[in-house]
Amino acid sequence: MSAVVREERAKARADFASFRDLVAWQKGMDIVHQVYRSTAQLPEQERFVLAVQMRRAAISVPSNIAEGWGRDTTRDYIRFPHIARGSTYELSTQAEVCHQQGYAGGWTEVIADCEELGRIINGLIKSLRHRVESKPLPPNP
């Protein structure tokens, strides 16, 4: 790893010791637990399709936040919160389906929490984008 990359990573992580310190990751993990509890209440016919898909979408959010954290550059990192945001929207849509079907499980809370998480991830993306835009690209060798 070059000195420039090491320096960029150090600056990006100066305020955080781990991806676990990121509010987006923490809120994502909260939603994972919430989705597991809620999907356990789905009717049996939905447990092998909708429940599995919702759990995967939920797990994708903090997983992509963490994976992005582990990347070498901010330019590489920024792709992963975008993926996490997409998974958040996917999960919100699926929770809306559950709510509209009248399934038990606190789906309006899941939807509201997804909306909040989407705003948090948008803030993370904006911060990363600002970092990328404020730093000129190194010259090509």
C-alpha positions in Angstrom: 0.0 0.0 0.0 1.4 3.4 -1.0 2.1 6.2 1.5 -0.6 8.3 -0.2 -3.2 5.6 0.3 -2.1 5.0 3.9 -2.4 8.7 4.6 -5.9 8.9 3.0 -7.1 6.0 5.1 -5.7 7.4 8.3 -7.4 10.7 7.7 -10.7 9.1 6.8 -10.7 7.0 10.0 -9.3 9.7 12.3 -12.7 10.1 14.0 -13.6 6.4 14.1 -11.8 3.4 15.4 -14.0 0.9 13.5 -16.9 0.7 11.1 -18.8 -0.2 14.3 -18.5 3.4 15.3 -20.5 4.6 12.2 -24.1 5.5 13.0 -25.1 4.0 9.6 -23.7 0.6 10.6 -25.3 0.7 14.1 -28.7 1.7 12.8 -28.3 -1.0 10.1 -27.7 -3.6 12.8 -30.7 -2.4 14.7 -32.8 -2.9 11.6 -31.4 -6.4 11.1 -32.6 -7.4 14.6 -35.9 -5.8 14.0 -36.4 -7.5 10.7 -35.6 -10.9 12.2 -38.2 -10.4 14.9 -40.8 -9.1 12.5 -40.3 -11.8 9.8 -40.7 -14.5 12.4 -44.3 -13.3 12.7 -45.0 -13.7 8.9 -47.5 -16.4 7.8 -45.8 -19.7 7.0 -46.3 -19.3 3.3 -44.2 -16.1 3.4 -41.3 -17.5 5.5 -39.5 -19.1 2.7 -39.7 -16.3 0.1 -40.5 -12.9 1.5 -38.9 -13.4 4.9 -35.6 -14.7 3.4 -35.5 -11.9 0.9 -36.1 -9.3 3.6 -33.5 -10.7 5.9 -30.9 -10.7 3.1 -31.7 -7.1 2.2 -31.4 -6.1 5.9 -28.1 -7.9 6.4 -26.8 -6.3 3.2 -27.0 -2.8 4.7 -24.5 -3.0 7.6 -22.4 -5.5 5.6 -21.9 -3.1 2.8 -21.1 -0.3 5.3 -18.5 -2.5 6.8 -17.1 -3.7 3.5 -16.7 -0.2 2.2 -14.8 0.8 5.4 -12.3 -1.9 4.6 -11.5 -0.5 1.2 -8.2 1.2 0.5 -9.5 4.5 -0.9 -12.4 6.8 -0.4 -13.2 6.5 -4.1 -13.6 2.7 -3.6 -15.4 3.1 -0.3 -18.1 5.3 -1.6 -19.6 2.6 -3.8 -20.6 0.5 -0.8 -22.9 3.0 1.0 -24.7 3.4 -2.3 -25.4 -0.4 -2.4 -26.4 -0.2 1.3 -28.9 2.6 0.5 -30.4 0.5 -2.3 -30.8 -2.4 0.0 -32.5 0.0 2.5 -35.0 1.0 -0.2 -35.6 -2.6 -1.1 -36.3 -3.5 2.5 -38.6 -0.5 2.9 -40.6 -1.6 -0.1 -40.9 -5.2 1.2 -42.0 -3.9 4.6 -44.6 -1.8 2.8 -45.9 -5.0 1.1 -46.2 -6.7 4.5 -48.0 -3.7 5.9 -50.4 -3.6 3.0 -51.1 -7.3 3.3 -52.0 -6.7 7.0 -49.3 -9.0 8.3 -48.3 -8.7 12.0 -44.8 -7.5 12.7 -44.6 -3.8 13.3 -44.0 -3.0 9.6 -44.8 0.8 9.9 -41.9 1.0 12.4 -39.6 -0.9 10.0 -40.6 1.5 7.2 -39.9 4.6 9.4 -36.6 3.2 10.5 -35.6 2.5 6.9 -36.4 6.1 6.0 -34.3 7.3 8.8 -31.4 5.0 7.8 -31.7 6.2 4.2 -31.1 9.7 5.5 -28.2 8.6 7.6 -26.6 6.8 4.6 -27.2 9.8 2.4 -25.2 11.9 4.9 -22.4 9.3 4.8 -22.4 9.4 1.0 -22.4 13.2 1.0 -19.4 13.3 3.4 -17.4 10.8 1.4 -18.3 12.6 -1.8 -17.1 15.9 -0.3 -13.8 14.2 0.7 -13.3 12.8 -2.8 -14.2 16.1 -4.5 -12.0 18.2 -2.3 -8.9 16.1 -3.0 -7.3 16.3 -6.4 -6.5 13.1 -8.2 -2.8 12.1 -8.2 -1.1 12.4 -11.6 -1.0 9.2 -13.6 2.5 7.6 -13.7 
